[in-house]
Structure formats: structure tokens, C-alpha cells
């Protein structure tokens, strides 16, 4: 079938295949969606959504009303973020919203670019997004803990953090600062929901919530109307809105997830995700603990308001440290046909790597075997 | 039905409704797609396209193989652009590809931003795209005819031109120049296909070819491999690829159009589009010709290699001049509840406006009535 063709690599991997854990490609969720079958199929006739506009009366004029509704409903069901007094701005993934936030939060009349910071280890794309066009509006200024310049700045607060899974708060805390809370991983499969987040600008993405990275759908919850207008303007200038097909499909999928949480007996999406993540973390800790070469961060146990149970954080990435004298662990793993992202990219050291925990099951198992083999030869 | 709801304004407009002809919202094609019915319906199951990747072996790794195939097939069927020795790069509308081209064609090691030019009247978004982030890589330098700086530059050549429908060639013609040919309107419904275009970088967009502006799908045909790689990199950094749902649907729709051209008896899409455009231009010229206030450009008749017939250009926009002493024709029309884009935005004079010719039929008719009424009171 075309679906099988679409999803390509479902055939068994050869034992020497390259395992790509560099991106956080969220294939771990695929079996769930296959099981859900027709419930989340969308049908789009050829005459639908010709227009640029989705809702001319809305501040974010290209946002499909059903998607706005389902985003708000899901946040209410999960209790992870306040939506009542926030505007929803949709983006082509949260990647586009990161740039929209930089554009909207940089004062337009400054002689120097506004400094952009985040505490190391920070998500590697912040630096790239801030610097790739050499903007005169904003400029990457590195680790928030080392930041001591006066004047306006923008701080990204990522919680749970990418790459290391830690729970974070703002670091710089000065008057002229603007905060962007990147909450891409603040969902029950990854971490206990300990409060309903209520920040000025909060970013989310379908790819890490539902697993639909291919849809390129992200959303921002924005308190200040003028900031929401400027973010919308950024998306208008850069892409004249966001794919209607992806919005329609995301609305359907978010709706199915909300329903799965509300109806006992149905296959609760977050329980499914939590089970997979807990299993994988258990296996990884077992393998890593069986040798002395590698180590992993520890996470506290917290009460989750959504599940009503105590749980650890099970991040979407493993932030693995190499305790041996290996100069560049990314390079070393590449030699073992495991692609990871070096700690250097996150403002940290090359004896750290970030590894995706969201691969297909088969790839995850091969990765564990290779890790065991590395430890076997090195012990 | 949800389709009726989706397409919103199908109800009859009140006679004093605001008619928005500012954007080129391509609703004129909606009846065609409604008539095609199920032929172009796409069905996307929930487990499809979770991954960021579409084709790991391709230079443009997020491009769906079916879309690449259908793009190439349509260009071969129409004969408007060479595809054999070009790479296809997909973008979130051609808007994103305009920026990707600027990024890819600006030399990275220059002390000053590369100049970006286009002959006036030029598409208003070039200036906006070049300047909105105050990039250090490139900078808008205005009308190509007035450009006299030494060093590298990028020239946009738009043919047929937006806003005025003229057929164009490069103006500056100097050694360090790079050209981007924006061929968004080089399709048989708008203009005779007089040759198979074979330029270094050619931009196209679904919104003006098929009418599916909501999908945000554009594509570039790029001769040089390194330029295609850099454009792909731009799209990776700015949005990590392009909506898979939109790509899958565009592939289907482009395929239906190619089929409609190849099978006699089926409803040829370009014949349909050409008929509508010719009718509307005929009506508009009649109304404008009945008074002395306004005037329109004239276009030569050329032989179209696709239809095998002689035809005029029937642009997607009317570039209308006001011959009376009206200070700002955009403002004047706004008073008559017709939204248009001022000539000033295109590097031209405020006695010109750009008006979309692609609105719904009903809106186009109301626009003609208002134009007649204006002429009635002014004669």
C-alpha cells in the first residue's frame, strides 16, 4: 500500500545499518497511530482550502478555527498551560515560531542587535536561528549564565530542557529581558505536569506532542496582543501563513488525543507514550549501568497532576556523558554507525552527546546492542 | 458539510461588502475543483508522514518523491520550463523560496550585504523579504534600472511580471550578478508559452498554478547543485522542511492537471483557466474603456506552444492607472470598499493600483459594478 511505501523503513534493518539518533524524529509513536486506524484519517477534497485566509476575523488570520479549538481543548485536558488569556499563533513547526518570537520581541529601534541567550546546554537550533541571516535585529549571545551585558535581551527557557531534560527557570532576570518558554516537551509522556504554565510566550509543537513531525505544525500561546500581532506578521512575510492541510490534520489528531484522555477504556495516548518512554529509559539505564564508560543524568520524582501519580522525567533525548578519555564522542559513535549530536553544538563539551529516544523500536534495540558491544570491548 | 463551512463566503455577498483584491487569493479556480469532485480528494491516515524525512537519498531530503515526479511531469506536459538538468527544491510557498534564494546566492564572505534588485514596478514582497530581518547577507537596493553599484547583486526577473503582466528579461547584466527567475505566472491560463524556460534558478508556486494558495507549496528548479544544497539548508534551518500533507495533496492535484491536459474530452485545467481569465479581462476592458478615468496596459499577441493558438497575456493582476488628479488611488478605492495595493508598494506611483483578477466570480462582478459607478459619477 502507499502507506507502507510512505513509511519506508518498516522492513527489518540490517545489523550494520546506520542508526540516526541525531534528529528527534518521533517514529516511536507510529504504532499507536497505526492502531488508531481510521479514527484519525483525514479526507480533503480538491476544492477545500484554496484561500490564503482561514479566519479573517482572527488576529492570526491563517489559523484554522478547528485547530485553535483543539489546541485549547488539549491544554485544558492536560492542564499543562493556560489558554484563557492567551492568543494562539500557529507556525510551520515551533522552529518558525522561535524566529517569529525573536522578530516580535526585538525592539525595532535599537542601534545594536538584541542579545539572545539560553542556559547551556541549550537547544542547538536557537543559535542557528538567531545567527544564520546575520540579522541586525537580534544576535546570539550564548550561555545565559555567562551573560552580563546591559540592555535588552531575549532568553529562551526550555523546560524540560533540550538536550538534558532538566526542569528550568529563567536565569538572567533583568528588567529589559523578554522570555520565551519553549515547552515542546512539557507533556505527560516526558515529564510530570507539576503546574499549569502561565508565561508570556509559550511554544509547543505537534512533532513532540503527537509525533507528527512531518506536518510541521507548532503553536505559540502569547499573552500580549502586540507580540502576537508581530509574530503573525513574521509568518505572513516569511511564508504567508501555514499549510491548511497540516492544520486540518493536526486538529483531528489533537482531538483524538483529547478524546483518548477523557474516555476511560480508550487507548490513552499519554499513557502509551509514558509507558514507551519509561521502558526505553529503563533499558538504557540498565545498559549504561552495566559498564563504566557512559553516564546519564538523574531526574527527581514528582507528582503529576495529569496522571495523579508520582513519576520521573523521561526525556525525549538522552544526554549521555563519556567518562573515558575519548576526544569526540560524536565522532566515536559515528564510527560505530550511531549518529548523535555532539555536546559542542549545545554550548557544552564534546564528551557529551544528545541521542534521540524517539526512534523506531527496532533502531532503539540495535542502538542498545551497539552500546553494550562498545562497553564489552572497553571494559 | 465541513467543506461548505471551510470555504466560508459561498453565501451571497451584500451589495456593500468590502471586496478584497489586495492579495491574489486564487478563488477563481474553486468551481473547477468542485466540479472535479473525488478525483482530487486525498485521504491521509493518522500513521502517515510522522517523520521529518521524505527521501533521505535526495539532496532535498524533505521533498516527497511523488511531488517531485508530478512537478517534473507537469512541466514536461506544459513545456514551460526545463526539468532534466535541474534539482527540485520544495518550499513553504514560493515566498520561502525567495528568501532561500537570497540566502543561497549571497556570497557568505562579503563585508557588505549583497544588493537585491528588480525592475520597477516590482513584486512588493521582494523588498519586504529582503529587508524585514535587516540581514547582513543581503539588502534591498530598489529598481534594477537605476542600479549602478559595483560588486555582487541578485536580480529578480518576474515574467509575466507581478504587478503589470509584462514579459521580462534581466536588466542589469553584469558579471557578478545572480539571477532568480520568478515564473509564478508562466502558465497557459495567464500567458502564451513561447519557450521552454531554462534559467539557473526558476521559482513556481501551486497557489498561482492550481489555485491552492492554502497549501503553501512552491518549488524551485535549480541548475547548480551547491545552490540547491544551500536553498535546502535555508528551509531546514527556518522550518525543518515543508508540510508533508500539503506535498502529498499538491502531488495529487498536479497529477490531475497533467491528466486533464493529456486526455481529450477531460476538462483541461488550463483551458478552463484561460477561458475565465480571457472573459474577465474582456469585461474589465469594456468597463474601463467606457470611461476616461482609468486605463490598463496592452499586451502583445503571441503564439502559444502549449495550446497551438495565438493569444494575449491575461495577467492574474490588473495594473490599473488613474488618469484623473486623484492623489492616492488605493485610498480612493478603499472609500468605495474595494481593497487594492498601491503602486507605491511596487516602486511605482500612487496613481497606479494592483487589483487581483482571481477573486470569486461574485466579487469580481461587484468590483465591475463599483468601477462603473465611479465612472458614472465622474464623467
Interface residues (C-beta under 8 A of the other chain):
Chain A: X3 X6 X7 X23 X25 X26 X27 X29 X30 X33 X34 X36 X37 X38 X39 X40 X41 X42 X43 X44 X45 X46 X47 X48 X49 X50 X51 X52 X53 X54 X92 X93 X95 X96 X99 X103 X125 X128 X129 X132 X133 X134 X135 X136 X137 X207 X211 X212 X213 X214 X215 X216 X234 X237 X238 X239 X240 X241 X242 X243 X244 X245 X246 X248 X249 X252 X253 X256
Chain B: X3 X6 X7 X8 X23 X25 X26 X27 X29 X30 X33 X34 X36 X37 X38 X39 X40 X41 X42 X43 X44 X45 X46 X47 X48 X49 X50 X51 X52 X53 X54 X92 X93 X95 X96 X99 X103 X125 X128 X129 X132 X133 X134 X135 X136 X137 X207 X211 X212 X213 X214 X215 X216 X234 X237 X238 X239 X240 X241 X242 X243 X244 X245 X246 X248 X249 X252 X253 X256
